[in-house]
């Protein structure tokens, strides 16, 4: 059961925060606190971050219930602890090194691949998606009767990280065991297995993203975030009919980028 909303001790008699307390709740102040904790590993709760990673696979709804708790206790939806980001970065590095090994890349090629995956695939695409979802949700999904509420950009980025983690594990870890011996072979079973893993990974990304925004009580019509499933399934069926191998194309692209 979630705790009841606490009244902030710094609020004035009418429930409005004092100027000093309100300054601590600005986006800039929250961002500064988050970035500052990146350099204090002892203050990070890695055990809880590992719990979140586990439940993002088994029961992602439980992860977002914790976001409700954070809002009630700390007056923000976004994470204030960078432990999840740190562990995700470690996962990203390890899985990318494994990807480079499977693709028989040299040391410098693997480093280039790592930089590309971290700064383009994860951070760059994540910033783009988070900003786009932040704009769309605040522009079109906020309930009219709750104009005082809005989606925090930090929360939108957290939703992306939550959805990106299962995708990363499926495509950059589980898939590694099948690439050389099954997926990149010129056979029906090869592109069937590879494309099916892509279907599961992107489908999981869409679903976890939907859960993230549907967890916000002041948003409406969040079911539209599930609509990309139809396009995803259509592309999957077309790829099987045409013999497209998404994993093989990705491997060729990565090898081209690190040359």
C-alpha positions in Angstrom: 0.0 0.0 0.0 1.3 3.4 -0.9 1.7 5.9 1.9 -0.5 8.9 2.2 0.7 12.2 0.8 2.8 14.1 3.3 2.5 17.9 3.9 5.8 19.6 3.3 7.1 21.3 6.5 8.4 24.2 4.4 4.9 25.0 3.0 3.0 28.1 4.1 -0.4 28.0 5.9 -2.3 28.0 2.6 -0.4 24.9 1.3 1.8 27.0 -1.0 5.6 26.3 -0.8 7.7 29.1 0.5 10.1 30.7 -2.0 13.1 29.0 -0.6 11.4 25.6 -0.6 10.0 26.1 -4.0 13.5 26.8 -5.4 14.5 23.3 -4.2 11.7 21.8 -6.3 12.7 23.4 -9.6 13.8 21.2 -12.5 17.3 22.8 -12.3 17.7 22.0 -8.6 16.5 18.4 -9.1 18.9 17.9 -12.0 21.8 19.4 -10.0 21.1 17.0 -7.1 20.9 14.0 -9.5 24.2 14.8 -11.3 26.0 15.5 -8.1 25.1 12.1 -6.8 26.8 10.5 -9.8 30.1 11.1 -8.1 29.1 9.6 -4.8 28.7 5.9 -5.3 28.2 5.2 -1.6 25.0 7.2 -1.7 23.5 5.1 -4.5 21.1 2.3 -3.8 22.4 -0.3 -6.2 20.4 -3.1 -4.5 17.2 -1.3 -5.3 18.3 -0.5 -8.8 19.0 -4.3 -9.4 15.5 -5.0 -8.0 14.1 -2.6 -10.6 16.0 -4.3 -13.4 14.7 -7.7 -12.3 11.1 -6.5 -12.2 11.2 -4.7 -15.5 11.2 -8.2 -16.9 8.9 -10.0 -14.5 6.4 -7.3 -13.4 7.2 -3.8 -14.7 4.0 -2.5 -13.0 5.7 -2.9 -9.6 8.5 -0.6 -10.8 6.1 2.2 -11.6 4.3 1.8 -8.3 7.6 2.9 -6.7 7.5 6.1 -8.8 4.1 6.9 -7.1 5.8 6.4 -3.8 8.6 8.8 -4.8 6.1 11.4 -5.9 4.4 11.3 -2.5 7.5 11.4 -0.4 9.9 13.5 -2.5 7.5 15.5 -4.7 9.0 14.3 -8.0 8.2 11.5 -10.4 11.7 11.1 -11.8 14.5 9.2 -10.1 16.7 11.1 -7.7 19.2 8.2 -7.5 21.5 7.6 -10.5 22.2 4.0 -9.5 20.0 2.6 -12.3 21.8 4.7 -14.9 25.2 3.5 -13.6 24.2 -0.1 -13.7 22.6 0.3 -17.2 25.9 1.9 -18.4 27.8 -1.1 -17.1 25.4 -3.5 -18.8 25.8 -1.5 -22.0 29.6 -1.7 -21.9 29.7 -5.4 -21.1 27.1 -6.4 -23.7 28.8 -4.2 -26.4 32.2 -5.8 -25.7 30.4 -9.1 -26.2 28.9 -7.9 -29.4 32.3 -6.9 -30.7 33.8 -10.2 -29.7 31.0 -12.1 -31.6 31.5 -10.0 -34.7 35.3 -10.6 -34.5 36.1 -6.9 -34.1 39.5 -5.6 -32.9 40.2 -3.6 -29.8 39.8 -0.2 -31.4 36.8 -1.2 -33.4 35.1 -2.4 -30.3 35.9 0.9 -28.6 34.4 2.8 -31.5 31.3 0.5 -31.3 31.0 1.1 -27.6 31.1 4.9 -28.1 28.5 4.6 -30.8 26.1 2.5 -28.8 26.5 4.6 -25.6 26.3 8.1 -27.1 24.1 7.5 -30.2 21.9 4.4 -29.6 21.3 4.9 -25.9 21.8 8.6 -24.9 21.2 10.3 -28.3 18.1 8.4 -29.3 17.0 8.4 -25.6 17.2 12.2 -25.5 15.2 12.5 -28.7 12.5 10.0 -27.7 12.2 11.4 -24.1 11.9 15.0 -25.5 9.3 13.9 -28.1 7.3 12.0 -25.5 7.6 14.8 -23.0 6.2 17.2 -25.5 3.4 14.9 -26.8 2.2 13.9 -23.3 2.1 17.5 -22.0 0.5 18.8 -25.2 -2.1 16.2 -25.9 -2.4 13.7 -23.0 -2.8 15.9 -19.9 -6.4 16.0 -18.5 -8.0 19.4 -18.9 -9.1 19.5 -15.3 -5.5 19.0 -14.1 -3.7 21.8 -15.8 -1.5 22.3 -12.8 0.2 19.0 -13.5 2.8 18.2 -16.2 5.1 15.4 -17.1 8.7 16.0 -15.9 11.3 15.6 -18.6 13.4 13.6 -16.2 10.5 11.2 -15.8 10.2 10.9 -19.6 13.9 10.0 -19.8 13.5 7.5 -16.9 10.7 5.8 -18.9 13.0 5.5 -21.9 15.8 3.9 -19.7 13.3 1.5 -18.2 12.1 0.4 -21.6 15.6 0.4 -23.1 17.0 -2.1 -20.5 14.9 -5.1 -21.6 15.6 -4.3 -25.2 19.3 -4.1 -24.5 19.3 -7.5 -22.7 17.4 -9.2 -25.5 19.3 -7.7 -28.5 22.8 -7.2 -27.0 22.9 -10.3 -24.7 20.5 -13.1 -25.5 20.8 -12.6 -29.2 24.6 -13.0 -29.0 24.3 -16.7 -28.5 22.5 -17.2 -31.8 24.1 -14.7 -34.2 27.0 -16.7 -35.6 25.4 -20.1 -35.7 21.8 -19.3 -36.4 20.7 -15.7 -37.2 23.2 -14.5 -39.8 23.0 -17.7 -41.8 21.2 -17.5 -45.1 18.2 -19.6 -44.0 14.6 -19.1 -43.1 15.2 -20.1 -39.5 18.0 -17.5 -39.3 15.9 -14.4 -40.1 12.9 -15.9 -38.3 14.8 -16.2 -35.0 16.5 -12.9 -35.4 13.4 -10.9 -36.4 11.4 -12.6 -33.7 13.9 -11.4 -31.1 13.6 -7.9 -32.5 9.8 -8.2 -32.3 9.9 -9.1 -28.7 12.5 -6.5 -27.8 10.7 -3.5 -29.5 7.4 -4.8 -28.3 8.7 -4.8 -24.8 10.0 -1.3 -25.3 6.5 -0.1 -26.4 4.7 -1.9 -23.5 7.0 -0.6 -20.8 6.8 2.9 -22.2 3.0 2.6 -22.2 3.1 1.5 -18.5 5.2 4.5 -17.6 2.8 7.1 -18.9 -0.4 5.2 -17.9 1.0 5.3 -14.4 0.6 9.1 -14.3 -2.9 9.8 -12.9 -3.2 13.1 -14.7 -2.8 11.7 -18.2 -5.6 10.5 -20.4 -5.9 8.3 -23.5 -2.5 6.7 -22.9 -3.7 3.6 -24.7 -2.7 5.3 -28.0 0.9 4.6 -27.0 0.1 0.9 -27.8 -0.9 1.7 -31.4 2.7 1.2 -32.7 2.2 -2.5 -32.0 0.1 -2.7 -35.1 2.9 -1.2 -37.3 5.5 -3.4 -35.5 3.6 -6.6 -36.3 3.0 -5.5 -39.9 6.8 -4.9 -40.4 7.6 -8.2 -38.8 5.3 -10.1 -41.2 6.6 -8.2 -44.2 10.2 -9.0 -43.1 9.5 -12.7 -42.9 7.7 -12.6 -46.3 10.6 -10.7 -48.0 13.4 -12.5 -46.2 14.8 -9.4 -44.5 17.2 -10.1 -41.7 17.3 -7.2 -39.3 20.1 -8.5 -37.2 22.3 -9.2 -40.2 21.7 -5.6 -41.4 22.5 -4.3 -37.9 25.8 -6.2 -37.9 26.7 -4.9 -41.3 25.9 -1.4 -40.2 28.0 -1.6 -37.0 31.0 -3.0 -39.0 30.6 -0.1 -41.4 30.5 2.5 -38.7 33.7 1.3 -36.9 35.9 1.1 -40.0 
